[in-house]
Amino acid sequence: FDGYFLLPRCIAENATSMTAFTASQVILDDLDALPPGLQSLSLSFARFTFGASAQMEWPSFFAHLSVLESLKLMYSPDLTGSLPTSMPSSLTTTTITNTGLSGAIPSTIFSNFSGGSEHSFTCTNNQLTGSIPSTLYSNLLNVSTLTLALSNNKLDGSLPSQLLSPLAVTLTEVHIDLASNSFTGSIPEDFLM
């Protein structure tokens, strides 16, 4: 798809999955047109425009999506702002790569998580700064498979020694990629499971 992508209400009302790859322009003018039953949203190579009637800023446009399981926002450098303070509780796969997002990772970003046994958070090639919050995974109590990819950002400080501790009982598989940041200190034992 190449051209403008406007999310019309007539299409969105009953959608459970929506994908727009290689869209040159994504206009989120009618933000409540995203249906609450949407389970997967993938927008790549898109330029985001918030229309005149849009009063919310990204990432608020998906806050009402209570059953969203997968969110993929990739190769959209004009998607700017910061990560949300919390994600939808059902979100198990988050991929946000090659955007203009900046700022710190909120310690409460997964505070509402009630998803399944797998959790993937890939936020690479952005402009994220600061350190990884030690309480990032304090609510992910039943996760057995975890992917944390934060490579190619501007993160710094030491790696939190207790980051994976809340998951120790159920965690069986861990994938961590923190390359190309400015971390200091040693690798915590939690990371060497």
Backbone as CSV, one residue per row, in Angstrom:
resi,resn,N_x,N_y,N_z,CA_x,CA_y,CA_z,C_x,C_y,C_z
1,PHE,0.844,-1.176,0.000,0.000,0.000,0.000,0.879,1.225,0.000
2,ASP,0.633,2.135,-0.897,1.397,3.365,-0.953,0.416,4.501,-1.140
3,GLY,0.476,5.468,-0.298,-0.441,6.588,-0.354,-0.954,6.898,1.023
4,TYR,-2.081,7.540,1.090,-2.665,7.913,2.377,-3.497,6.764,2.924
5,PHE,-3.411,6.584,4.211,-4.195,5.550,4.871,-5.032,6.244,5.937
6,LEU,-6.318,6.330,5.703,-7.232,6.930,6.661,-8.074,5.807,7.229
7,LEU,-8.115,5.727,8.529,-8.834,4.644,9.170,-10.320,4.992,9.233
8,PRO,-11.102,4.531,8.265,-12.523,4.877,8.256,-13.308,4.055,9.273
9,ARG,-14.312,4.682,9.862,-15.119,4.032,10.881,-15.822,2.798,10.339
10,CYS,-16.275,2.820,9.098,-17.010,1.677,8.549,-16.148,0.425,8.491
11,ILE,-14.840,0.565,8.268,-13.947,-0.592,8.247,-13.553,-0.989,9.660
12,ALA,-13.351,-0.008,10.506,-12.781,-0.248,11.822,-13.742,-0.841,12.838
13,GLU,-15.033,-0.675,12.660,-15.977,-1.056,13.701,-15.884,-2.516,14.121
14,ASN,-15.657,-3.425,13.190,-15.641,-4.849,13.511,-14.289,-5.515,13.308
15,ALA,-13.253,-4.735,13.119,-11.928,-5.290,12.841,-11.291,-5.870,14.096
16,THR,-10.583,-6.988,13.942,-9.790,-7.528,15.044,-8.309,-7.433,14.731
17,SER,-7.964,-7.232,13.469,-6.567,-7.091,13.081,-6.479,-6.066,11.959
18,MET,-5.524,-5.161,12.075,-5.387,-4.135,11.066,-3.911,-3.944,10.760
19,THR,-3.542,-4.007,9.491,-2.155,-3.858,9.089,-2.080,-2.897,7.921
20,ALA,-1.122,-1.972,7.985,-0.864,-1.074,6.860,0.644,-0.980,6.689
21,PHE,1.194,-1.797,5.807,2.634,-1.786,5.572,2.973,-0.832,4.437
22,THR,4.111,-0.229,4.526,4.653,0.720,3.560,3.666,1.825,3.209
23,ALA,2.870,2.231,4.160,1.980,3.370,3.938,2.815,4.635,4.046
24,SER,2.660,5.538,3.101,3.472,6.746,3.150,2.900,7.759,4.137
25,GLN,1.630,7.643,4.455,1.011,8.582,5.392,-0.094,7.862,6.151
26,VAL,-0.032,7.878,7.468,-1.105,7.319,8.290,-1.757,8.486,9.000
27,ILE,-3.025,8.703,8.727,-3.747,9.806,9.349,-4.667,9.229,10.411
28,LEU,-4.392,9.578,11.630,-5.240,9.121,12.723,-6.112,10.293,13.148
29,ASP,-7.066,10.625,12.282,-7.904,11.795,12.501,-9.074,11.459,13.415
30,ASP,-9.590,10.267,13.298,-10.730,9.858,14.091,-10.256,8.742,15.022
31,LEU,-9.584,9.130,16.102,-8.878,8.164,16.941,-9.778,7.113,17.565
32,ASP,-11.012,7.460,17.868,-11.880,6.455,18.464,-12.402,5.469,17.431
33,ALA,-11.986,5.615,16.169,-12.373,4.658,15.134,-11.638,3.337,15.293
34,LEU,-10.522,3.330,16.023,-9.877,2.050,16.302,-10.813,1.251,17.201
35,PRO,-11.239,0.079,16.764,-12.236,-0.673,17.516,-11.671,-1.241,18.821
36,PRO,-12.441,-1.224,19.897,-11.967,-1.772,21.171,-11.589,-3.243,21.079
37,GLY,-12.139,-3.983,20.107,-11.843,-5.402,19.941,-10.596,-5.685,19.125
38,LEU,-9.862,-4.659,18.737,-8.667,-4.839,17.932,-7.620,-5.624,18.715
39,GLN,-7.105,-6.716,18.124,-6.117,-7.563,18.783,-4.714,-7.323,18.276
40,SER,-4.568,-6.857,17.032,-3.249,-6.670,16.447,-3.243,-5.398,15.607
41,LEU,-2.231,-4.559,15.816,-2.090,-3.334,15.038,-0.642,-3.228,14.588
42,SER,-0.434,-3.174,13.277,0.909,-3.102,12.719,0.966,-2.001,11.672
43,LEU,1.798,-1.004,11.925,1.982,0.100,10.986,3.475,0.280,10.760
44,SER,3.919,0.110,9.515,5.335,0.211,9.197,5.563,1.187,8.061
45,PHE,6.731,1.824,8.071,7.122,2.779,7.041,6.070,3.876,6.877
46,ALA,5.543,4.336,7.980,4.443,5.295,7.927,4.863,6.660,8.459
47,ARG,4.300,7.682,7.889,4.409,9.025,8.439,3.097,9.274,9.157
48,PHE,3.180,9.577,10.434,1.981,9.762,11.236,1.544,11.211,11.229
49,THR,0.260,11.422,10.997,-0.326,12.747,11.052,-1.548,12.673,11.951
50,PHE,-1.608,13.571,12.911,-2.784,13.671,13.753,-3.613,14.808,13.201
51,GLY,-4.805,14.491,12.711,-5.652,15.459,12.039,-6.207,16.528,12.967
52,ALA,-6.938,17.443,12.378,-7.446,18.603,13.099,-8.370,18.229,14.255
53,SER,-9.136,17.154,14.104,-10.070,16.779,15.168,-9.426,15.912,16.237
54,ALA,-8.194,15.498,16.014,-7.512,14.630,16.968,-6.986,15.456,18.132
55,GLN,-7.454,15.161,19.320,-7.038,15.895,20.500,-5.976,15.156,21.293
56,MET,-5.765,13.874,21.015,-4.801,13.081,21.753,-3.489,12.994,20.999
57,GLU,-2.420,12.779,21.710,-1.125,12.574,21.094,-0.761,11.105,21.213
58,TRP,0.130,10.676,20.353,0.624,9.316,20.482,1.295,9.213,21.831
59,PRO,1.160,8.145,22.575,0.557,6.864,22.208,-0.856,6.684,22.732
60,SER,-1.529,7.763,23.055,-2.872,7.665,23.622,-3.880,7.026,22.683
61,PHE,-3.581,6.984,21.379,-4.581,6.488,20.449,-4.918,5.021,20.659
62,PHE,-4.085,4.264,21.357,-4.423,2.855,21.561,-4.796,2.552,23.010
63,ALA,-4.948,3.543,23.838,-5.223,3.330,25.257,-6.547,2.598,25.508
64,HIS,-7.522,2.794,24.645,-8.836,2.165,24.838,-8.911,0.744,24.261
65,LEU,-7.822,0.239,23.727,-7.827,-1.086,23.100,-7.560,-2.158,24.157
66,SER,-8.596,-2.573,24.825,-8.468,-3.441,26.003,-8.066,-4.879,25.694
67,VAL,-8.155,-5.318,24.439,-7.755,-6.688,24.103,-6.587,-6.718,23.119
68,LEU,-5.925,-5.589,22.924,-4.786,-5.527,22.015,-3.674,-6.434,22.520
69,GLU,-3.242,-7.380,21.694,-2.182,-8.327,22.053,-0.860,-7.993,21.388
70,SER,-0.915,-7.394,20.199,0.305,-7.124,19.445,0.271,-5.707,18.879
71,LEU,1.341,-4.952,19.157,1.480,-3.596,18.638,2.835,-3.494,17.956
72,LYS,2.830,-3.151,16.666,4.076,-3.014,15.910,4.067,-1.670,15.196
73,LEU,5.010,-0.820,15.587,5.193,0.488,14.967,6.653,0.556,14.540
74,MET,6.902,0.453,13.250,8.281,0.310,12.785,8.592,1.234,11.616
75,TYR,9.834,1.712,11.588,10.363,2.525,10.495,9.519,3.770,10.248
76,SER,9.230,4.474,11.319,8.443,5.703,11.246,9.163,6.786,12.040
77,PRO,10.191,7.414,11.457,11.015,8.362,12.206,10.276,9.603,12.692
78,ASP,9.134,9.942,12.087,8.420,11.117,12.567,7.408,10.784,13.664
79,LEU,7.386,9.526,14.114,6.595,9.165,15.289,7.440,9.564,16.500
80,THR,7.083,10.669,17.118,7.889,11.230,18.195,7.123,11.242,19.507
81,GLY,7.791,11.662,20.537,7.197,11.700,21.861,7.908,10.707,22.756
82,SER,7.229,10.258,23.772,7.818,9.300,24.701,6.936,8.072,24.797
83,LEU,7.482,7.031,25.413,6.694,5.815,25.634,5.579,6.109,26.628
84,PRO,4.469,5.385,26.545,3.359,5.624,27.469,3.707,5.160,28.879
85,THR,3.010,5.704,29.862,3.246,5.286,31.248,2.669,3.901,31.505
86,SER,1.712,3.469,30.689,1.216,2.096,30.791,0.692,1.654,29.431
87,MET,0.713,0.355,29.220,0.237,-0.251,27.983,-1.059,-0.996,28.283
88,PRO,-1.839,-1.325,27.245,-3.028,-2.141,27.475,-2.661,-3.438,28.198
89,SER,-3.487,-3.881,29.108,-3.173,-5.025,29.968,-2.983,-6.327,29.198
90,SER,-3.576,-6.449,28.037,-3.502,-7.686,27.254,-2.313,-7.731,26.306
91,LEU,-1.547,-6.653,26.208,-0.454,-6.555,25.240,0.695,-7.482,25.619
92,THR,0.966,-8.469,24.759,2.060,-9.404,25.016,3.246,-9.187,24.087
93,THR,3.020,-8.557,22.938,4.099,-8.302,21.991,4.096,-6.827,21.608
94,THR,5.176,-6.142,21.939,5.332,-4.734,21.584,6.621,-4.598,20.784
95,THR,6.503,-4.084,19.562,7.668,-3.851,18.721,7.604,-2.407,18.238
96,ILE,8.545,-1.609,18.716,8.621,-0.203,18.322,10.065,0.045,17.908
97,THR,10.319,0.070,16.598,11.684,0.195,16.110,11.811,1.312,15.084
98,ASN,12.988,1.919,15.072,13.311,2.951,14.083,12.287,4.077,14.044
99,THR,12.004,4.634,15.210,11.093,5.773,15.307,11.857,6.954,15.907
100,GLY,11.170,8.043,16.110,11.752,9.215,16.746,11.428,9.292,18.226
101,LEU,10.975,8.193,18.816,10.626,8.204,20.233,11.862,8.456,21.087
102,SER,11.685,9.230,22.144,12.798,9.564,23.021,12.326,9.572,24.468
103,GLY,13.246,9.844,25.377,12.914,9.902,26.793,13.151,8.585,27.491
104,ALA,12.763,8.549,28.737,13.005,7.382,29.590,11.937,6.306,29.406
105,ILE,12.294,5.089,29.796,11.328,3.988,29.835,10.581,4.112,31.159
106,PRO,9.264,4.330,31.128,8.521,4.471,32.388,8.532,3.171,33.193
107,SER,8.745,3.268,34.490,8.771,2.072,35.333,7.403,1.403,35.402
108,THR,6.350,2.120,35.061,4.982,1.599,35.132,4.436,1.130,33.795
109,ILE,5.277,1.059,32.769,4.785,0.757,31.418,4.025,-0.569,31.357
110,PHE,4.404,-1.554,32.171,3.710,-2.850,32.182,2.898,-3.057,33.458
111,SER,2.548,-1.998,34.146,1.859,-2.123,35.434,0.478,-2.762,35.323
112,ASN,-0.145,-2.691,34.151,-1.479,-3.262,33.968,-1.449,-4.654,33.353
113,PHE,-0.272,-5.211,33.136,-0.146,-6.459,32.389,-0.897,-7.616,33.043
114,SER,-1.733,-8.270,32.252,-2.436,-9.465,32.716,-2.446,-10.518,31.614
115,GLY,-1.494,-10.398,30.708,-1.428,-11.288,29.548,-0.977,-12.683,29.887
116,GLY,-0.550,-13.393,28.888,-0.226,-14.803,29.025,1.174,-15.080,29.504
117,SER,1.696,-16.237,29.107,2.986,-16.704,29.609,4.169,-16.173,28.807
118,GLU,3.906,-15.497,27.685,4.990,-14.940,26.882,4.882,-13.423,26.851
119,HIS,6.032,-12.761,26.910,6.054,-11.304,26.858,7.266,-10.854,26.060
120,SER,7.032,-10.012,25.057,8.108,-9.508,24.220,8.023,-7.990,24.140
121,PHE,9.121,-7.318,24.508,9.206,-5.868,24.426,10.461,-5.528,23.628
122,THR,10.244,-5.141,22.372,11.331,-4.770,21.481,11.189,-3.293,21.164
123,CYS,12.142,-2.536,21.611,12.118,-1.086,21.400,13.534,-0.674,21.002
124,THR,13.879,-0.956,19.754,15.248,-0.771,19.275,15.336,0.372,18.261
125,ASN,16.549,0.904,18.123,16.816,1.954,17.133,15.917,3.169,17.297
126,ASN,15.776,3.605,18.542,15.023,4.807,18.855,15.976,5.781,19.548
127,GLN,15.459,6.700,20.304,16.279,7.686,21.009,16.030,7.625,22.513
128,LEU,15.741,6.433,23.052,15.438,6.298,24.472,16.668,6.625,25.314
129,THR,16.442,7.293,26.434,17.528,7.708,27.316,17.263,7.241,28.743
130,GLY,18.263,7.404,29.600,18.113,7.030,31.003,18.460,5.580,31.227
131,SER,18.063,5.075,32.367,18.376,3.690,32.728,17.130,2.815,32.622
132,ILE,17.343,1.508,32.698,16.222,0.561,32.715,15.666,0.543,34.134
133,PRO,14.379,0.821,34.314,13.803,0.814,35.668,13.884,-0.577,36.307
134,SER,14.291,-0.644,37.558,14.411,-1.940,38.244,13.052,-2.597,38.450
135,THR,11.977,-1.818,38.436,10.628,-2.356,38.658,9.886,-2.636,37.350
136,LEU,10.597,-2.614,36.230,9.969,-2.777,34.923,9.088,-4.023,34.850
137,TYR,9.555,-5.129,35.435,8.822,-6.391,35.326,8.181,-6.843,36.636
138,SER,7.915,-5.941,37.534,7.359,-6.338,38.836,5.957,-6.934,38.745
139,ASN,5.214,-6.676,37.665,3.862,-7.220,37.526,3.763,-8.410,36.591
140,LEU,4.854,-8.838,36.006,4.820,-9.952,35.064,5.106,-11.255,35.801
141,LEU,4.191,-11.660,36.643,4.441,-12.765,37.560,4.311,-14.160,36.955
142,ASN,3.583,-14.318,35.865,3.359,-15.653,35.297,4.047,-15.854,33.954
143,VAL,4.997,-15.008,33.630,5.673,-15.085,32.339,6.748,-16.173,32.372
144,SER,6.752,-17.042,31.346,7.789,-18.067,31.256,8.790,-17.762,30.148
145,THR,8.364,-17.048,29.111,9.249,-16.678,28.016,9.276,-15.159,27.887
146,LEU,10.476,-14.592,27.976,10.621,-13.136,27.984,11.637,-12.700,26.936
147,THR,11.266,-11.692,26.152,12.190,-11.044,25.227,12.250,-9.572,25.592
148,LEU,13.450,-9.076,25.842,13.681,-7.661,26.118,14.777,-7.200,25.166
149,ALA,14.430,-6.386,24.185,15.397,-5.882,23.211,15.347,-4.359,23.221
150,LEU,16.438,-3.753,23.656,16.525,-2.298,23.748,17.794,-1.782,23.065
151,SER,18.282,-2.491,22.091,19.551,-2.115,21.454,19.410,-0.826,20.647
152,ASN,20.562,-0.186,20.437,20.651,1.019,19.613,19.754,2.153,20.090
153,ASN,19.840,2.435,21.365,19.204,3.602,21.953,20.300,4.429,22.614
154,LYS,19.941,5.269,23.537,20.915,6.077,24.273,20.792,5.803,25.768
155,LEU,20.501,4.555,26.118,20.332,4.169,27.517,21.689,4.138,28.215
156,ASP,21.679,4.402,29.523,22.936,4.417,30.272,22.711,3.958,31.705
157,GLY,23.738,4.073,32.523,23.660,3.638,33.915,23.969,2.161,34.034
158,SER,23.778,1.656,35.227,24.030,0.231,35.445,22.754,-0.562,35.211
159,LEU,22.943,-1.833,34.888,21.785,-2.708,34.692,21.208,-3.052,36.063
160,PRO,19.891,-2.962,36.226,19.294,-3.249,37.535,19.490,-4.703,37.943
161,SER,20.014,-4.917,39.139,20.348,-6.276,39.579,19.122,-7.135,39.861
162,GLN,17.994,-6.529,40.126,16.789,-7.293,40.452,15.735,-7.258,39.350
163,LEU,16.119,-6.879,38.132,15.154,-6.723,37.050,14.317,-7.976,36.816
164,LEU,14.938,-9.136,36.781,14.227,-10.374,36.456,13.785,-11.162,37.686
165,SER,14.101,-10.698,38.876,13.750,-11.420,40.108,12.271,-11.753,40.247
166,PRO,11.345,-10.829,39.931,9.929,-11.187,40.073,9.504,-12.344,39.193
167,LEU,10.280,-12.634,38.157,9.939,-13.690,37.207,10.643,-15.006,37.486
168,ALA,11.503,-15.033,38.478,12.384,-16.179,38.714,11.651,-17.513,38.846
169,VAL,10.470,-17.520,39.415,9.734,-18.769,39.651,9.224,-19.379,38.355
170,THR,8.744,-18.554,37.434,8.108,-19.077,36.222,8.954,-18.944,34.965
171,LEU,9.998,-18.145,34.991,10.783,-17.860,33.797,11.635,-19.055,33.373
172,THR,11.444,-19.503,32.114,12.218,-20.631,31.602,13.068,-20.248,30.395
173,GLU,12.720,-19.155,29.719,13.455,-18.752,28.529,13.559,-17.226,28.493
174,VAL,14.790,-16.711,28.317,15.029,-15.269,28.319,15.880,-14.885,27.109
175,HIS,15.464,-13.838,26.416,16.222,-13.280,25.301,16.409,-11.800,25.611
176,ILE,17.653,-11.370,25.790,17.933,-9.970,26.119,18.949,-9.419,25.132
177,ASP,18.632,-8.260,24.536,19.545,-7.571,23.625,19.616,-6.115,24.058
178,LEU,20.751,-5.726,24.618,20.950,-4.359,25.104,22.146,-3.699,24.412
179,ALA,22.539,-4.211,23.269,23.733,-3.734,22.559,23.597,-2.276,22.129
180,SER,24.738,-1.651,21.935,24.835,-0.287,21.410,24.081,0.732,22.259
181,ASN,24.325,0.667,23.553,23.880,1.669,24.510,25.117,2.067,25.307
182,SER,24.952,2.763,26.402,26.101,3.214,27.197,26.015,2.717,28.636
183,PHE,25.699,1.429,28.813,25.595,0.871,30.160,26.968,0.767,30.805
184,THR,26.986,0.836,32.134,28.226,0.709,32.901,28.066,-0.391,33.947
185,GLY,29.182,-0.857,34.473,29.144,-1.856,35.535,29.114,-3.270,34.993
186,SER,28.836,-4.203,35.886,28.847,-5.618,35.522,27.448,-6.109,35.146
187,ILE,27.424,-7.293,34.557,26.155,-7.917,34.182,25.587,-8.603,35.418
188,PRO,24.360,-8.254,35.826,23.758,-8.878,37.014,23.559,-10.380,36.856
189,GLU,23.596,-11.103,37.973,23.398,-12.560,37.939,22.042,-12.933,37.365
190,ASP,21.026,-12.090,37.578,19.688,-12.338,37.008,19.751,-12.558,35.507
191,PHE,20.664,-11.861,34.833,20.766,-11.930,33.386,21.479,-13.188,32.915
192,LEU,22.112,-13.902,33.807,22.905,-15.079,33.456,22.197,-16.374,33.800
193,MET,20.904,-16.375,33.800,20.110,-17.548,34.188,20.383,-18.705,33.270
